[in-house]
Amino acid sequence: MNVLHITPTFYPATYWGGPIYSVYGLCNALVKIPTVTLKVLTTDASSPRRGDSVKTSDFPMPYPEGYNVYFCRRWWGDSVSPTMFVHLWPMIRWADVVHLTAVYSPPTIPTLLVCRLLGKPVVWSPRGALQRWEGSTKPMPKRAWERFCNALITPNKCKLHVTSKQEAVESEVRILKAHATIIPNGVEIPASLPPREWLPDGRLRILYIGRLHPKKGIENLIRALAILKDETVTLTICGSGDTAYLGSLQKLTHQLLLDRCVFFAGHVDGENKVRAFMLADLCIVPSFTENFGMVVAEALAHAVPVIVSQGTPWAEVETRDCGLWVNNSPDNLASAIRCIRKMTLPEMGKRGREWMKNDFSWACIAEMMFSVYSRLVISSRKSAVDTDHPIVRTKVDKHSA
């Protein structure tokens, strides 16, 4: 099966957060399935800044896992690339199924249009873009974009890939011609973890790691520390985002007199990201909304307990006894921190890690996705045969009656 992934940005463009890791992990696992031949079409954008690009030596760029990535030069915006548009037609024609990532992105509408013209089935991963919260911006342009997308979708040839029931509900309300299938993201699980010290000198080390964006609720977490008024509780914020927004978080920290408790560590990746988990006793994800929340799975995979907001689909952390699922108001976050500090954090971390091993390995997720691809390709081909041969279809319908 020829599988083409089309995404506005691709690993190692980790500035863009969780979706970069999840798409990369899925591709690495899919290509291990013997019948899959995989290609990735993307841009070379590594951040919103025009001069920041993924450094490549070849086009396409061979990845060691066994597939080629076509990094097309980004000319303007986050992911506008004329070269990418030129490659859409021949690469989609090559594919048996196209997996499209992102919604309000320049490649989205051209990809849906070419797939419709060529009759190719599409698995579409919104990655949470179709979900809404109180701070959601540009509602009118988004609705217009969604209407245009709906006009390009052939119902039996498009499947929405979502990672939770809530995302499925919100996505199907906006993309009316495609039903959703729920497949969670996988997570890379370290084979072993180095020794670690818990609560050194009685200090509770809290980690926030992810994109710096208003929907992440980081202000509420900072305010929760102000409510605690406990200098033995520290918060390290790892991530990058809009410079003005980062400045607002730093200003809030200073206004609340938390400069000795809250630290901004910038973007972390690779070994630095692992080190961040190893130096944390607790990871908190206070988002207003998340379709999945990769960092929750990553923290648990590194045996770090979590506090996650009810805007995320992670209620099961409580039944698995590896974290708390709470409202993301400052008061509730502060109460949850007080509560979890009294719990056995090392044992909670172990339970979370075992859960990730059993249910969220990339090999398992890739098999689930391959099954979706296969059913969609078969359904699409059957539809094409029925459309091309209406007399045959009529005879079958009459016989069935």
C-alpha positions as CSV (number, residue, x, y, z in Angstrom):
1,M,0.0,0.0,0.0
2,N,1.3,3.4,-1.0
3,V,0.7,5.9,1.8
4,L,1.3,9.6,1.4
5,H,1.4,11.9,4.5
6,I,0.8,15.6,3.7
7,T,1.6,17.9,6.6
8,P,2.5,21.6,6.8
9,T,5.6,20.8,9.0
10,F,7.5,17.7,9.9
11,Y,10.1,16.5,12.4
12,P,12.6,17.9,13.4
13,A,10.4,21.1,13.3
14,T,9.6,20.5,17.0
15,Y,8.7,24.2,17.6
16,W,5.2,23.3,16.5
17,G,4.7,21.0,19.5
18,G,2.9,17.7,20.0
19,P,1.6,17.1,16.5
20,I,5.2,17.0,15.2
21,Y,6.1,14.2,17.5
22,S,2.9,12.2,16.9
23,V,3.0,12.4,13.1
24,Y,6.7,11.4,13.2
25,G,6.1,8.6,15.5
26,L,3.2,7.3,13.4
27,C,5.3,7.4,10.2
28,N,8.2,5.6,11.8
29,A,5.8,2.8,13.0
30,L,3.8,2.6,9.8
31,V,6.9,2.0,7.6
32,K,7.7,-1.1,9.7
33,I,4.5,-2.8,8.3
34,P,5.8,-4.9,5.4
35,T,3.1,-3.9,2.9
36,V,3.5,-0.2,3.4
37,T,5.5,2.2,1.2
38,L,5.5,5.7,2.8
39,K,6.3,9.2,1.6
40,V,5.9,12.5,3.4
41,L,5.3,15.8,1.6
42,T,5.8,18.9,3.8
43,T,7.5,22.3,4.0
44,D,10.9,23.1,5.5
45,A,9.4,25.6,8.0
46,S,10.9,25.0,11.5
47,S,9.2,28.1,13.1
48,P,7.0,31.0,12.1
49,R,10.2,33.1,11.4
50,R,10.9,33.2,7.7
51,G,14.6,32.4,8.0
52,D,14.1,29.3,10.2
53,S,14.1,26.2,8.1
54,V,14.8,22.5,8.5
55,K,18.3,21.8,7.2
56,T,18.4,19.2,4.5
57,S,21.0,17.8,2.2
58,D,18.8,16.0,-0.3
59,F,15.4,16.2,-2.0
60,P,13.8,14.0,-1.0
61,M,15.5,13.5,2.3
62,P,15.9,9.8,3.2
63,Y,15.1,9.1,6.8
64,P,16.9,6.2,8.5
65,E,13.5,4.5,9.4
66,G,13.0,3.8,5.7
67,Y,11.0,6.5,4.0
68,N,11.6,9.7,2.1
69,V,10.5,13.2,3.3
70,Y,10.0,15.9,0.6
71,F,10.9,19.2,2.4
72,C,9.6,21.9,0.1
73,R,10.9,25.5,0.6
74,R,8.5,27.7,2.6
75,W,8.2,31.1,0.9
76,W,6.0,33.0,3.3
77,G,3.6,32.5,6.2
78,D,3.8,29.4,8.3
79,S,3.7,26.9,5.5
80,V,3.1,28.5,2.1
81,S,5.2,26.6,-0.5
82,P,4.6,26.8,-4.3
83,T,7.0,23.9,-4.7
84,M,4.8,21.8,-2.4
85,F,1.7,22.6,-4.5
86,V,3.6,21.6,-7.7
87,H,4.3,18.1,-6.1
88,L,0.7,17.5,-4.9
89,W,-0.7,16.1,-8.2
90,P,2.0,13.5,-9.0
91,M,2.5,12.4,-5.4
92,I,-1.3,12.1,-4.7
93,R,-1.7,10.1,-8.0
94,W,1.0,7.7,-6.7
95,A,-0.7,7.1,-3.4
96,D,-3.4,4.5,-2.6
97,V,-4.4,6.6,0.4
98,V,-3.5,10.2,1.5
99,H,-3.1,11.1,5.2
100,L,-3.6,14.8,5.6
101,T,-2.7,16.7,8.8
102,A,-3.9,20.1,9.9
103,V,-7.0,22.1,9.0
104,Y,-6.5,25.9,8.7
105,S,-3.3,25.5,6.8
106,P,-2.3,26.3,3.2
107,P,-1.9,22.7,2.0
108,T,-5.3,21.6,3.3
109,I,-7.7,22.8,0.6
110,P,-5.4,22.1,-2.4
111,T,-4.9,18.5,-1.0
112,L,-8.6,17.9,-0.6
113,L,-9.2,19.3,-4.1
114,V,-6.6,17.1,-5.8
115,C,-7.8,14.0,-3.9
116,R,-11.3,14.7,-5.1
117,L,-10.2,15.1,-8.7
118,L,-8.1,11.9,-8.6
119,G,-10.6,10.0,-6.6
120,K,-8.2,9.2,-3.8
121,P,-9.3,8.3,-0.3
122,V,-8.2,10.7,2.6
123,V,-7.6,10.2,6.3
124,W,-7.7,13.6,7.8
125,S,-6.1,14.4,11.2
126,P,-7.3,17.8,12.5
127,R,-5.0,17.5,15.5
128,G,-7.5,19.4,17.7
129,A,-7.9,22.3,15.3
130,L,-11.7,21.8,15.0
131,Q,-12.2,22.1,18.8
132,R,-13.2,25.3,20.4
133,W,-12.7,27.1,23.7
134,E,-13.6,30.6,25.1
135,G,-10.4,32.1,23.7
136,S,-10.7,30.7,20.2
137,T,-10.0,33.3,17.5
138,K,-11.3,34.1,14.0
139,P,-14.6,32.1,14.1
140,M,-16.0,33.6,10.9
141,P,-13.0,32.9,8.7
142,K,-12.8,29.4,10.2
143,R,-16.4,28.6,9.4
144,A,-15.9,29.8,5.8
145,W,-12.8,27.6,5.5
146,E,-14.8,24.6,6.9
147,R,-17.6,25.1,4.4
148,F,-15.1,25.1,1.5
149,C,-13.5,21.9,2.9
150,N,-16.9,20.2,3.2
151,A,-17.6,21.1,-0.5
152,L,-14.5,19.2,-1.5
153,I,-15.1,16.0,0.5
154,T,-16.5,12.8,-1.1
155,P,-18.3,11.2,1.9
156,N,-17.2,7.6,1.5
157,K,-13.7,8.6,0.6
158,C,-12.8,10.7,3.7
159,K,-12.3,9.6,7.3
160,L,-11.5,12.0,10.2
161,H,-8.8,10.7,12.5
162,V,-9.4,12.0,16.1
163,T,-7.8,10.9,19.4
164,S,-10.8,11.2,21.8
165,K,-14.6,11.1,21.9
166,Q,-14.8,14.8,22.6
167,E,-12.7,15.6,19.6
168,A,-14.9,13.3,17.5
169,V,-18.1,15.2,18.6
170,E,-16.7,18.6,17.9
171,S,-15.0,17.7,14.6
172,E,-18.1,16.0,13.1
173,V,-20.2,19.1,13.9
174,R,-17.9,21.1,11.6
175,I,-16.8,18.6,9.0
176,L,-20.2,17.2,8.1
177,K,-19.3,14.8,5.2
178,A,-16.7,12.7,7.1
179,H,-17.2,10.4,10.0
180,A,-14.6,10.2,12.7
181,T,-12.6,7.2,13.9
182,I,-10.9,7.4,17.3
183,I,-7.3,6.3,17.4
184,P,-5.1,7.7,20.2
185,N,-1.6,8.9,19.6
186,G,1.3,6.6,20.5
187,V,4.3,7.5,22.6
188,E,8.0,6.6,22.5
189,I,8.7,4.6,25.7
190,P,12.3,4.6,26.9
191,A,13.6,1.1,27.3
192,S,15.0,2.1,30.7
193,L,15.2,5.1,32.9
194,P,18.2,6.5,34.8
195,P,18.1,6.6,38.6
196,R,16.3,9.6,40.0
197,E,15.8,11.4,43.3
198,W,12.3,12.3,44.3
199,L,11.4,15.5,46.2
200,P,15.1,16.5,46.9
201,D,15.3,18.5,50.1
202,G,11.5,18.3,50.4
203,R,11.0,20.4,47.2
204,L,8.2,19.5,44.8
205,R,9.5,20.2,41.3
206,I,6.7,20.8,38.8
207,L,7.2,20.7,35.1
208,Y,5.2,22.3,32.3
209,I,6.4,21.3,28.9
210,G,4.9,22.2,25.6
211,R,4.0,25.1,23.3
212,L,3.5,28.5,24.9
213,H,0.0,29.5,23.8
214,P,-3.1,31.0,25.6
215,K,-5.1,27.8,25.2
216,K,-2.6,26.0,27.3
217,G,-3.8,27.7,30.5
218,I,-0.2,28.5,31.7
219,E,-1.4,31.7,33.5
220,N,-3.7,29.6,35.7
221,L,-0.8,27.3,36.7
222,I,1.4,30.3,37.6
223,R,-1.5,31.8,39.7
224,A,-1.9,28.4,41.4
225,L,1.6,28.7,42.7
226,A,0.8,32.2,44.0
227,I,-2.1,30.7,45.9
228,L,0.1,28.0,47.5
229,K,2.6,30.6,48.8
230,D,5.2,27.8,49.2
231,E,8.8,28.3,48.2
232,T,9.4,24.6,48.3
233,V,7.2,24.2,45.2
234,T,8.9,25.2,42.0
235,L,7.7,25.3,38.4
236,T,9.9,25.0,35.3
237,I,8.3,26.1,32.1
238,C,9.8,24.5,29.0
239,G,8.6,25.5,25.6
240,S,8.6,28.2,23.0
241,G,5.9,30.4,21.4
242,D,5.0,34.0,20.5
243,T,7.5,36.4,22.0
244,A,4.8,38.8,23.3
245,Y,2.9,35.9,25.0
246,L,6.1,34.7,26.6
247,G,6.7,38.2,27.9
248,S,3.2,38.3,29.4
249,L,3.9,35.1,31.3
250,Q,7.2,36.5,32.6
251,K,5.5,39.7,33.6
252,L,2.8,37.8,35.5
253,T,5.5,35.8,37.3
254,H,7.2,39.0,38.4
255,Q,3.9,40.7,39.5
256,L,3.0,37.7,41.7
257,L,6.5,37.7,43.2
258,L,7.3,34.2,41.9
259,D,10.7,34.9,40.4
260,R,12.3,32.5,42.8
261,C,9.8,29.7,42.1
262,V,9.0,29.9,38.4
263,F,11.8,29.4,35.8
264,F,11.6,29.7,32.0
265,A,13.8,27.1,30.4
266,G,13.0,27.7,26.7
267,H,12.5,25.0,24.1
268,V,13.8,21.5,25.0
269,D,14.2,18.4,22.8
270,G,16.0,15.1,22.6
271,E,18.3,14.5,25.6
272,N,17.4,17.9,27.2
273,K,13.7,16.9,27.1
274,V,14.5,13.6,28.8
275,R,16.5,15.4,31.4
276,A,13.6,17.8,32.1
277,F,11.4,14.8,32.8
278,M,14.0,13.2,35.0
279,L,14.3,16.4,37.1
280,A,10.6,16.6,37.7
281,D,8.4,15.1,40.4
282,L,5.2,16.1,38.7
283,C,4.1,17.3,35.3
284,I,1.0,19.6,35.0
285,V,-1.0,20.1,31.8
286,P,-3.5,22.9,32.5
287,S,-4.9,23.4,29.0
288,F,-8.4,24.7,28.3
289,T,-8.7,22.2,25.5
290,E,-6.6,19.4,24.0
291,N,-7.5,16.8,21.4
292,F,-4.9,14.4,23.0
293,G,-2.1,16.1,24.9
294,M,1.1,14.3,23.9
295,V,3.0,15.6,26.9
296,V,0.7,13.6,29.2
297,A,1.7,10.3,27.5
298,E,5.4,11.4,27.4
299,A,5.5,12.3,31.1
300,L,3.9,8.9,32.1
301,A,6.2,7.1,29.8
302,H,9.1,8.6,31.8
303,A,7.3,7.6,35.0
304,V,6.3,11.1,36.0
305,P,2.9,11.5,37.7
306,V,0.6,14.1,36.2
307,I,-2.1,16.6,37.0
308,V,-4.2,17.2,33.9
309,S,-7.1,19.6,33.2
310,Q,-10.6,18.4,32.4
311,G,-10.1,20.1,29.0
312,T,-8.0,17.1,28.1
313,P,-9.2,13.5,27.4
314,W,-7.2,12.0,30.3
315,A,-9.8,11.3,33.0
316,E,-8.4,7.7,33.2
317,V,-5.2,8.9,35.0
318,E,-7.3,8.8,38.1
319,T,-8.7,5.3,37.6
320,R,-5.1,4.2,36.8
321,D,-3.9,6.0,40.0
322,C,-1.1,7.8,38.2
323,G,-2.5,11.4,38.4
324,L,-5.3,13.8,39.0
325,W,-7.9,15.1,36.5
326,V,-9.2,18.5,37.6
327,N,-10.7,21.8,36.6
328,N,-8.0,24.2,35.4
329,S,-8.9,27.1,37.6
330,P,-6.0,28.4,39.8
331,D,-7.8,27.3,43.0
332,N,-8.4,23.8,41.7
333,L,-4.9,23.4,40.5
334,A,-3.5,24.6,43.8
335,S,-5.7,22.1,45.7
336,A,-4.6,19.3,43.4
337,I,-0.9,20.1,44.0
338,R,-1.5,20.0,47.7
339,C,-3.3,16.7,47.4
340,I,-0.8,14.9,45.1
341,R,2.2,16.0,47.2
342,K,0.9,13.7,49.9
343,M,0.7,10.7,47.5
344,T,3.4,8.2,46.7
345,L,4.7,9.8,43.6
346,P,7.3,7.1,42.6
347,E,4.6,4.4,42.6
348,M,2.2,6.6,40.7
349,G,4.9,7.1,38.1
350,K,5.5,3.4,37.8
351,R,1.8,2.7,37.2
352,G,1.6,5.4,34.5
353,R,4.7,3.9,32.7
354,E,3.2,0.4,32.7
355,W,-0.1,1.8,31.3
356,M,1.8,3.5,28.4
357,K,3.7,0.3,27.6
358,N,0.5,-1.8,27.5
359,D,-1.8,0.6,25.6
360,F,0.1,3.3,23.8
361,S,3.0,1.7,21.9
362,W,3.5,3.0,18.4
363,A,3.4,-0.5,16.9
364,C,-0.1,-1.0,18.2
365,I,-1.3,2.4,17.0
366,A,0.2,1.9,13.5
367,E,-1.7,-1.4,13.1
368,M,-4.9,0.4,14.0
369,M,-4.2,3.2,11.5
370,F,-3.3,0.7,8.8
371,S,-6.6,-1.0,9.3
372,V,-8.4,2.3,8.8
373,Y,-6.4,2.9,5.6
374,S,-7.2,-0.6,4.3
375,R,-10.9,-0.3,4.9
376,L,-11.1,3.1,3.3
377,V,-9.1,2.0,0.2
378,I,-11.4,-1.0,-0.3
379,S,-14.5,1.1,0.3
380,S,-13.3,3.7,-2.2
381,R,-12.5,1.2,-4.9
382,K,-15.9,-0.5,-4.5
383,S,-17.6,2.9,-4.8
384,A,-15.6,3.6,-7.9
385,V,-16.7,0.3,-9.5
386,D,-20.3,0.9,-8.6
387,T,-20.2,4.4,-10.0
388,D,-18.5,3.2,-13.2
389,H,-20.9,0.3,-13.7
390,P,-24.4,1.4,-12.7
391,I,-26.0,-1.5,-14.5
392,V,-24.1,-4.0,-12.4
393,R,-25.0,-2.2,-9.3
394,T,-28.7,-2.3,-10.2
395,K,-28.6,-6.1,-10.8
396,V,-27.0,-6.6,-7.4
397,D,-29.5,-4.4,-5.7
398,K,-32.4,-6.3,-7.4
399,H,-30.9,-9.7,-6.5
400,S,-30.5,-8.6,-2.9
401,A,-34.2,-7.5,-2.8
